[in-house]
Amino acid sequence: MWSSCFRSRPYHCITGSLCLLQYDGDCAGESRTERRGLVHSRRKRKRIAILPEDILKEIGYSELEALFTAALASLESRKAFINSLNVFPVPDGDTGTNMSLTLRTALEEVQKSQPKSMKELVSTLSAGSLIGARGNSGVILSQIIRGMATAADSKPVLTTTDFTQMLTKATEVAYKAVVMPVEGTILTVVRRMAESAAGLHQEDYTDYLAEVIRTGRQAVKETTGQLPALAEAHVVDAGAEGLVTLLEGMLMSLRGETVASGKLTVEDETEEHVGPQDLTYRYDTVILVASDTLPEAEVRAKLTERGDSLVMASAGGLTKIHVHTNEPYDTIQYLMKFAPIREGRIEDMQYQANEYAGGPASGAGSSSKTLASTEGCADEYVQHAYVVVSPGVGFDEIFRKLGAQIIVGGGDTMNPPTEAFVDPIKACNAKSFIVFPNNKNIIMAAQQAADLIDKDVHVLNARHPVQAISALVQLASCGPDDDCLAVANQAIEATDFFAVTCATKNASVSGMLVHEGDYMLLVDDKLVGLGQSVEGALMHLSESPITWDDKSLVSVYRGADFAEASFDVLVATLTRQFPDLEIQPYYGGQAFYSVVGSVE
């Protein structure tokens, strides 16, 4: 719960609701906000309640920090719902998670820097959200915060007129950040709220923000009719919902209401450093499951078979599970059978141990960051360094063999933050970097990282790991006089990709009625066919819009949760289905998707 204050530094307060204080003494030289008793002072203080006739016309940097803290609490409390606003019935709904993690990183940076002015606060919020941005929704939120910060950084206190300018600048910056802005999204809602705010004359923040949110709520409802995919799925835009939820947390704080948040977080785990000789299981895995009624005996028995150091704790509708395992994605997939995953963290302890053995300066202990392996970054200077996002251990190994210097862990529901690209690229000695995001929801974070680094970084439009594999194969023969970017882009465009996954809910997609438990064949991110099994769904591959005349190779990658024997049967079926094509099977180790593949 976010309720009473805790003092993160002298004389200032971070809380889920604003601290209203009164003190005795001379107020000379202090802002009107401070004179009204809304900021901690060195003088004697006592807590009071706001009288009905009191209004809040200005906020200082301490109050703004409190508002953003309450906004985070609000996002956390509705994260699972926002995640569920997923057009496709596949387990990749992570908008709520991405937005809350983005804002959380920003506030963690505030805690570290302890700003002493409005300029310092908004600058830190902006920088923190930029490096912590995850997924498209997180990147857009970071741009909204950046715009708000730009409008506020020269003001010691903020009136409602100033807040309107912040929303207006946020709209401008967010729209510019998106190459092809689409209405019916978070962009529409921030614009509508800014337009509404511009016509308001309320001086009191509570009344003002209530009106802005009223407009935002209506705009969120209207997103369903603005995008065909949302209309078919009967949902509102998840990012838009997240933005209004954020502001609603601020309003609750202004009203003195408690903003609830999940009691369990993956960050509660105590970090441990182990030596290389201690590792039987490589991956330290912490998972937050949205249920406190898991069959504990069954789960303990299953996870004990897969690892050690198992800890389970349940409270408030959540269960946190900690385990060391060599199969983290299998573990996640298994737990999803019981309830949705609210949050997760996977750390490569072998990589940590190797780094830690090199001394504290190597960065050991940065365990809250998404895993990024830089094993391919040699000391000597290289012409091109390849940065790839990998969804599984099988893909990790394939990418290493193909010469990838930097491998960032990530995929559906595990979008890496901007800093997961920034840090390893800064540490790698190369003339230029070619980045393969390998997921449509990671591209913007990679592009934002490129903007933050003073190096030659090129982010390609790779939407799937198999496209990166095709490109890396072609890049292996790219000479010093060749246009390697053109070679990579051509390979990406020439590679169709497919995936089979199990529907997580009933839905209507592209005119097809999908039932929970159906297996769906997706080709280039579009639903092509359904089946009662993985093999049954994949039978529709020949019916897909792929141009087969110039194709010669089908590569198929087994997921972490798909049995090897079943995979062998599937490969045999594909061989019979496509007798003129070469079928190449691999282990990918990806979560959620039984098989993925490419057609070249």
C-alpha positions in Angstrom: 0.0 0.0 0.0 1.1 3.5 -0.7 -0.2 5.5 2.3 1.7 7.5 4.9 5.0 9.2 4.2 8.4 7.7 4.3 11.3 10.2 4.3 13.7 9.4 1.5 15.8 12.4 2.3 15.7 15.3 4.8 12.7 17.6 4.7 11.1 16.0 1.6 8.5 13.3 1.3 7.6 10.6 -1.2 4.2 9.1 -0.8 1.1 7.8 -2.5 -0.8 10.8 -1.2 0.5 14.3 -0.7 1.8 15.1 2.8 0.0 18.2 4.2 2.0 19.8 6.9 1.9 22.9 8.9 4.8 24.5 10.8 5.5 27.5 12.9 8.0 30.2 12.1 8.8 32.8 9.5 8.0 31.9 5.9 10.1 34.7 4.4 11.8 33.7 1.2 9.7 30.6 0.7 7.3 29.8 -2.1 3.5 30.2 -1.6 3.3 26.4 -1.7 5.7 26.1 1.2 3.9 28.8 3.1 0.7 26.8 2.7 2.5 24.0 4.5 2.7 21.5 1.7 6.5 21.0 1.9 8.6 19.7 4.8 10.6 22.3 6.6 13.4 22.3 9.1 10.9 24.0 11.5 8.6 22.2 13.9 5.9 20.4 11.9 2.5 18.9 12.5 0.2 17.0 10.2 -3.1 18.7 9.4 -6.1 18.1 7.1 -7.0 20.4 4.2 -10.1 22.4 5.0 -12.9 22.3 2.4 -12.3 25.9 1.4 -8.6 25.4 0.8 -7.4 25.0 -2.8 -4.1 23.9 -4.2 -3.0 26.4 -6.8 0.7 25.5 -7.0 2.9 22.5 -6.5 6.6 22.4 -6.0 9.1 19.7 -6.9 8.4 17.6 -3.8 4.7 17.5 -4.6 5.4 16.6 -8.2 7.6 13.7 -7.1 4.7 12.6 -4.8 2.3 12.8 -7.7 4.5 10.6 -9.9 5.0 8.1 -7.1 1.2 7.9 -6.7 0.9 7.5 -10.5 3.3 4.5 -10.3 1.2 3.0 -7.5 -1.9 3.4 -9.7 -0.2 1.7 -12.6 0.9 -1.2 -10.5 -2.5 -1.7 -9.1 -4.1 -2.0 -12.6 -1.1 -3.6 -14.4 -2.7 -7.0 -14.8 -5.9 -5.4 -16.2 -3.9 -3.2 -18.7 -1.9 -6.3 -19.7 -5.2 -8.1 -20.5 -6.2 -5.5 -23.0 -4.5 -7.5 -25.7 -5.9 -7.6 -29.3 -4.4 -11.0 -30.1 -5.3 -13.9 -27.7 -1.6 -14.7 -27.2 0.5 -14.4 -24.1 2.3 -11.2 -25.0 0.1 -8.6 -23.3 2.6 -6.5 -21.4 1.7 -2.9 -21.8 0.9 -2.4 -18.1 4.2 -4.0 -17.1 6.2 -2.0 -19.6 4.7 1.3 -18.5 5.0 0.6 -14.8 8.6 -0.6 -15.1 9.5 2.5 -17.2 8.0 4.9 -14.5 9.6 2.8 -11.7 13.0 3.2 -13.2 12.5 6.9 -13.5 11.6 7.2 -9.8 14.5 4.9 -8.8 16.8 7.4 -10.5 15.1 10.2 -8.5 15.8 8.2 -5.3 19.4 7.9 -6.2 20.0 11.5 -7.2 17.9 13.2 -4.5 17.1 16.4 -6.6 16.8 19.7 -4.8 14.8 21.7 -7.4 12.2 21.4 -10.0 14.8 21.4 -12.8 16.8 18.6 -11.1 13.6 16.5 -10.5 12.1 16.7 -14.0 15.5 16.2 -15.6 16.1 13.1 -13.6 12.6 11.8 -14.3 13.1 12.3 -18.0 16.5 10.7 -18.1 15.4 7.8 -15.9 12.3 7.1 -18.0 14.4 7.2 -21.2 16.9 4.6 -20.0 14.2 2.4 -18.4 11.7 2.5 -21.3 10.4 -0.9 -22.2 8.3 -1.8 -25.2 6.5 0.7 -27.5 4.2 1.9 -24.7 7.1 2.5 -22.3 9.1 4.4 -25.0 6.0 6.6 -25.7 5.5 7.2 -22.0 9.1 8.2 -21.7 8.6 10.7 -24.4 5.5 12.1 -22.7 7.6 12.5 -19.5 10.3 14.1 -21.5 7.9 16.6 -23.0 6.5 17.4 -19.6 10.0 17.9 -18.2 10.9 20.3 -21.0 8.0 22.5 -20.2 8.6 22.4 -16.4 12.3 22.6 -15.9 12.5 26.4 -15.8 9.7 26.8 -13.2 10.2 26.7 -9.4 6.6 25.9 -8.9 3.8 24.7 -11.2 0.3 26.2 -11.6 -2.5 24.5 -13.5 -1.6 26.7 -16.5 2.0 25.3 -16.3 0.6 21.8 -16.2 -1.4 22.5 -19.3 1.8 23.6 -21.0 3.4 20.3 -19.8 0.6 18.2 -21.4 0.9 20.3 -24.6 4.6 19.8 -24.9 4.2 16.1 -24.0 1.8 15.7 -26.9 4.2 17.4 -29.3 7.3 15.3 -28.3 5.3 12.0 -28.2 3.9 12.5 -31.7 7.4 13.4 -33.1 8.8 10.2 -31.5 6.5 7.9 -33.5 7.4 7.6 -37.2 3.8 6.9 -38.3 1.5 8.1 -35.5 -1.8 6.2 -35.3 -4.9 7.6 -33.8 -6.9 5.6 -31.3 -3.8 5.1 -29.2 -2.1 6.7 -26.2 -1.1 9.5 -28.6 -4.7 10.4 -29.2 -5.5 10.4 -25.5 -2.6 12.7 -24.5 -3.5 15.1 -27.3 -7.2 15.1 -26.2 -6.3 15.8 -22.6 -3.9 18.6 -23.6 -6.6 20.2 -25.8 -9.1 19.9 -22.9 -6.7 21.4 -20.4 -6.1 24.4 -22.7 -9.8 25.3 -22.3 -9.9 25.0 -18.6 -9.8 27.9 -16.1 -9.7 26.1 -12.8 -6.9 27.2 -10.5 -7.3 24.4 -8.1 -5.3 21.3 -9.1 -7.9 18.8 -7.9 -10.7 20.3 -10.0 -8.4 20.9 -12.9 -7.0 17.3 -13.0 -10.5 15.8 -12.5 -11.6 17.6 -15.7 -8.5 16.5 -17.6 -9.1 12.9 -16.6 -12.7 13.1 -17.5 -11.7 14.0 -21.0 -9.1 11.3 -21.0 -11.5 8.6 -19.9 -13.9 9.5 -22.7 -11.0 9.4 -25.2 -10.0 6.0 -24.0 -13.5 4.6 -24.5 -13.5 6.0 -28.0 -10.3 4.2 -29.0 -12.4 1.0 -29.4 -14.1 2.6 -32.4 -11.0 4.2 -33.9 -9.0 1.1 -34.7 -10.6 -2.0 -36.3 -8.5 -4.4 -34.3 -9.7 -2.9 -31.1 -13.3 -3.0 -32.2 -13.1 -6.6 -33.2 -11.5 -7.5 -29.9 -13.9 -5.3 -28.0 -11.2 -3.7 -26.0 -9.8 -0.2 -25.5 -6.2 0.7 -26.3 -3.9 -0.6 -23.5 -1.4 2.3 -23.6 -4.2 4.9 -23.5 -5.7 3.1 -20.5 -2.3 3.1 -18.8 -1.9 6.8 -19.3 -5.2 7.8 -17.8 -4.6 5.3 -15.0 -1.4 7.1 -14.3 -3.1 10.5 -14.0 -5.9 9.0 -11.9 -3.2 8.0 -9.3 -2.1 11.6 -9.2 -5.7 12.8 -8.6 -6.2 10.2 -5.8 -3.1 11.6 -4.2 -4.3 15.2 -4.4 -7.6 14.1 -2.8 -5.6 12.3 0.0 -6.9 8.9 -1.0 -4.7 5.8 -0.6 -3.4 4.3 -3.9 -3.1 0.6 -3.6 -0.2 -1.3 -5.2 0.9 -4.9 -5.3 2.7 -5.9 -2.1 5.0 -8.4 -3.8 7.6 -7.3 -6.3 10.5 -9.2 -7.9 12.8 -6.5 -6.6 12.2 -7.7 -3.0 14.6 -10.6 -3.6 17.9 -10.4 -1.8 20.7 -10.5 -4.4 23.5 -13.0 -4.1 26.8 -13.4 -5.7 28.1 -16.9 -6.3 31.4 -18.2 -7.6 31.7 -20.1 -10.8 32.3 -23.3 -8.9 29.0 -23.1 -7.1 26.7 -23.2 -10.2 24.7 -26.3 -10.8 21.8 -24.2 -12.2 22.6 -21.2 -14.3 19.5 -18.9 -14.2 18.3 -17.1 -11.1 14.5 -16.8 -11.8 12.0 -14.7 -9.9 8.4 -14.8 -11.0 5.3 -13.1 -9.7 2.1 -15.0 -10.4 -1.3 -13.4 -10.2 -2.8 -15.9 -7.8 -2.2 -16.9 -4.2 -4.0 -20.2 -4.5 -1.5 -22.2 -6.5 -1.4 -25.9 -5.7 1.7 -25.5 -3.6 2.7 -29.1 -3.2 2.4 -29.8 -7.0 4.3 -26.6 -7.9 7.1 -27.3 -5.4 7.5 -30.8 -6.6 7.6 -29.8 -10.3 10.1 -26.9 -9.8 12.3 -28.9 -7.5 12.7 -31.3 -10.4 14.0 -28.4 -12.5 16.2 -26.6 -10.0 17.1 -25.6 -6.5 16.9 -22.7 -4.0 13.1 -22.8 -4.4 11.2 -20.2 -2.3 7.4 -19.6 -2.6 5.6 -16.7 -0.8 1.9 -15.8 -1.2 0.0 -12.7 -0.2 -2.7 -10.4 -1.4 -3.7 -12.4 -4.5 -0.1 -12.9 -5.6 2.6 -15.6 -5.3 6.3 -14.9 -5.7 8.5 -17.8 -6.7 12.2 -17.8 -6.7 14.2 -20.7 -8.2 17.6 -21.5 -9.7 17.1 -23.4 -12.9 18.6 -24.2 -16.3 15.1 -23.9 -17.8 13.7 -20.5 -16.9 11.3 -20.2 -19.9 10.0 -23.7 -19.2 9.3 -22.6 -15.6 7.4 -19.5 -16.8 5.3 -21.5 -19.3 4.5 -24.1 -16.6 3.3 -21.4 -14.1 1.2 -19.7 -16.7 -1.0 -22.8 -16.7 -2.3 -21.7 -13.2 -2.5 -17.9 -13.6 -1.1 -14.9 -15.6 2.4 -13.8 -14.9 2.5 -10.3 -13.4 6.2 -9.8 -13.4 9.4 -11.8 -13.9 13.2 -11.5 -13.8 15.8 -13.9 -15.2 19.5 -13.5 -14.5 22.4 -15.5 -15.9 24.4 -16.3 -12.7 27.2 -17.8 -14.7 27.7 -14.5 -16.5 27.4 -12.6 -13.2 29.9 -14.9 -11.6 32.4 -14.5 -14.4 32.0 -10.7 -14.2 32.2 -10.7 -10.4 35.4 -12.7 -10.5 36.9 -9.8 -12.4 36.4 -7.4 -9.5 33.7 -5.0 -8.4 34.5 -2.6 -11.3 33.3 -5.2 -13.8 29.7 -4.4 -12.9 28.7 -7.4 -10.8 25.6 -6.8 -8.9 23.8 -5.0 -11.7 21.3 -7.8 -11.5 18.2 -5.7 -11.9 19.1 -5.1 -15.5 18.0 -7.3 -18.4 20.6 -9.9 -19.3 22.9 -8.8 -22.1 25.8 -11.0 -23.0 28.9 -9.3 -24.5 31.0 -12.4 -24.9 31.5 -11.7 -28.6 33.0 -8.3 -27.9 36.8 -8.9 -28.1 39.4 -6.4 -26.9 40.5 -5.7 -30.5 38.6 -3.2 -32.6 35.9 -4.6 -35.0 34.3 -3.1 -38.0 30.7 -4.1 -37.3 29.3 -5.4 -34.1 26.0 -7.2 -34.3 23.4 -6.7 -31.4 20.6 -9.2 -31.3 17.6 -9.7 -29.0 17.1 -13.4 -28.2 14.0 -15.1 -26.8 15.7 -18.4 -25.7 18.8 -20.3 -25.0 18.7 -22.1 -28.3 18.6 -18.9 -30.2 21.4 -17.6 -28.0 23.7 -20.4 -29.2 22.7 -19.9 -32.8 23.4 -16.2 -32.7 26.8 -16.7 -31.1 27.8 -19.2 -33.8 26.7 -16.6 -36.4 29.0 -14.0 -34.9 26.7 -11.8 -32.8 28.8 -9.7 -30.4 26.0 -8.6 -28.1 23.0 -10.8 -27.1 20.2 -9.1 -25.2 17.6 -11.4 -23.5 14.1 -10.5 -24.4 10.9 -11.2 -26.3 7.2 -11.3 -25.7 6.3 -10.2 -22.1 10.0 -9.6 -21.5 10.8 -6.5 -23.4 14.3 -5.2 -22.5 14.6 -1.6 -21.4 16.6 1.0 -23.4 19.6 0.7 -21.1 19.9 -3.0 -21.9 21.1 -1.8 -25.3 22.9 1.3 -24.1 25.3 -0.3 -21.6 26.7 -3.2 -23.7 27.1 -1.0 -26.8 29.0 1.5 -24.8 31.2 -1.3 -23.5 31.9 -2.8 -26.9 34.8 -1.7 -29.1 33.5 -1.4 -32.7 33.3 1.1 -35.5 29.5 0.6 -35.9 26.7 -1.4 -34.5 23.9 -3.2 -36.3 20.9 -3.9 -34.0 18.3 -6.6 -34.6 15.4 -5.9 -32.1 13.6 -9.1 -33.3 10.2 -8.0 -31.9 7.9 -5.3 -33.1 7.5 -4.2 -29.5 11.2 -3.8 -28.9 12.1 -1.7 -32.0 11.3 1.7 -30.4 13.4 0.9 -27.3 16.4 0.0 -29.5 15.9 3.2 -31.6 15.8 5.3 -28.4 19.0 3.6 -27.2 20.7 4.6 -30.5 19.7 8.2 -30.0 21.3 8.2 -26.5 24.6 6.7 -27.6 27.4 8.8 -29.3 28.3 5.9 -31.6 27.3 4.8 -35.1 24.3 2.6 -34.3 21.8 1.3 -36.9 18.5 -0.3 -35.8 17.0 -2.6 -38.4 13.4 -3.5 -38.8 13.8 -7.1 -37.8 10.5 -8.2 -36.2 11.5 -11.8 -35.4 14.7 -13.7 -34.5 14.5 -15.8 -37.6 14.9 -12.7 -39.7 18.1 -11.8 -37.8 19.4 -15.3 -38.5 18.8 -14.9 -42.2 20.6 -11.6 -42.2 23.6 -12.8 -40.2 24.0 -15.7 -42.6 24.2 -13.2 -45.4 26.5 -10.8 -43.5 29.0 -13.6 -43.0 30.0 -13.1 -46.7 29.8 -9.3 -46.6 33.1 -7.8 -47.7 34.7 -4.5 -46.7 33.5 -2.8 -49.8 29.9 -4.1 -49.6 26.9 -2.2 -48.2 26.3 -4.5 -45.2 23.2 -2.6 -44.1 21.6 -3.1 -47.5 22.6 -6.8 -47.4 21.0 -7.2 -43.9 17.8 -5.3 -44.9 17.4 -7.3 -48.0 17.7 -10.6 -46.1 15.1 -9.4 -43.5 12.6 -8.4 -46.2 13.0 -11.7 -48.0 12.3 -13.8 -44.9 8.8 -14.7 -44.0 8.3 -15.9 -40.4 5.7 -18.0 -38.7 4.8 -19.2 -35.2 2.3 -21.5 -33.5 1.0 -20.6 -30.0 -2.0 -21.5 -27.9 -4.8 -19.0 -27.5 -5.1 -17.6 -24.0 -8.7 -16.3 -24.3 -11.7 -16.3 -26.6 -11.5 -13.7 -29.3 -12.4 -12.7 -32.8 -9.3 -12.0 -34.9 -9.3 -11.2 -38.7 -12.8 -12.6 -38.9 -11.8 -15.9 -37.3 -13.5 -17.0 -34.0 -10.7 -18.1 -31.7 -11.4 -20.1 -28.6 -9.2 -20.4 -25.6 -7.0 -23.5 -26.0 -7.0 -23.3 -29.8 -3.6 -23.4 -31.5 -3.0 -20.5 -33.8 -0.7 -20.2 -36.8 0.6 -16.7 -37.3 2.5 -15.8 -40.4 4.2 -12.4 -40.4 2.3 -11.6 -37.3 -1.1 -12.3 -39.0 -3.5 -15.1 -38.0 -3.7 -17.6 -40.9 -5.2 -20.8 -39.4 -6.4 -22.7 -36.3 -6.0 -26.2 -35.1 -6.6 -28.4 -32.1 -2.8 -29.2 -31.9 0.5 -27.6 -33.0 0.7 -29.9 -35.9 -3.0 -29.2 -36.9 -2.4 -25.5 -36.9 0.8 -25.7 -38.9 -1.0 -27.6 -41.6 -2.4 -24.2 -42.7 1.1 -23.0 -43.6 0.6 -23.9 -47.2 -2.5 -21.7 -47.3 -0.7 -18.6 -46.1 0.0 -15.6 -48.3 3.7 -16.6 -48.6 4.9 -16.6 -52.2 6.2 -20.1 -52.5 7.5 -20.1 -56.0 11.0 -18.7 -55.1 11.3 -20.5 -51.7 13.7 -23.3 -51.0 14.2 -23.6 -47.2 11.9 -23.9 -44.2 13.7 -23.6 -40.8 11.7 -24.5 -37.7 12.7 -23.9 -34.1 11.3 -25.9 -31.1 10.0 -24.0 -28.1 10.9 -24.6 -24.5 7.6 -26.2 -23.7 7.3 -28.4 -26.8 8.4 -32.1 -26.4 11.2 -33.2 -28.6 9.3 -36.3 -29.8 6.3 -34.2 -30.8 8.7 -31.9 -32.6 10.2 -34.8 -34.6 6.7 -35.8 -35.7 6.0 -32.2 -36.8 9.2 -32.0 -38.8 8.3 -35.2 -40.6 4.9 -33.8 -41.4 6.4 -30.7 -42.8 8.8 -32.8 -44.9 5.8 -34.6 -46.5 3.8 -31.3 -46.8 6.7 -29.5 -48.7 8.6 -32.3 -50.5 10.4 -29.7 -52.7 11.7 -27.7 -49.8 14.6 -28.4 -47.4 13.3 -28.6 -43.8 15.9 -27.7 -41.2 15.0 -28.3 -37.4 16.6 -26.5 -34.5 16.1 -25.9 -30.8 15.1 -22.3 -30.1 14.1 -22.5 -26.5 11.6 -19.6 -26.8 8.7 -19.3 -24.4 5.0 -19.2 -25.3 5.4 -20.4 -28.9 5.6 -24.2 -29.4 7.3 -23.6 -32.8 8.5 -20.6 -34.8 10.2 -20.7 -38.2 11.2 -19.0 -41.3 10.6 -19.5 -45.0 13.3 -18.4 -47.4 
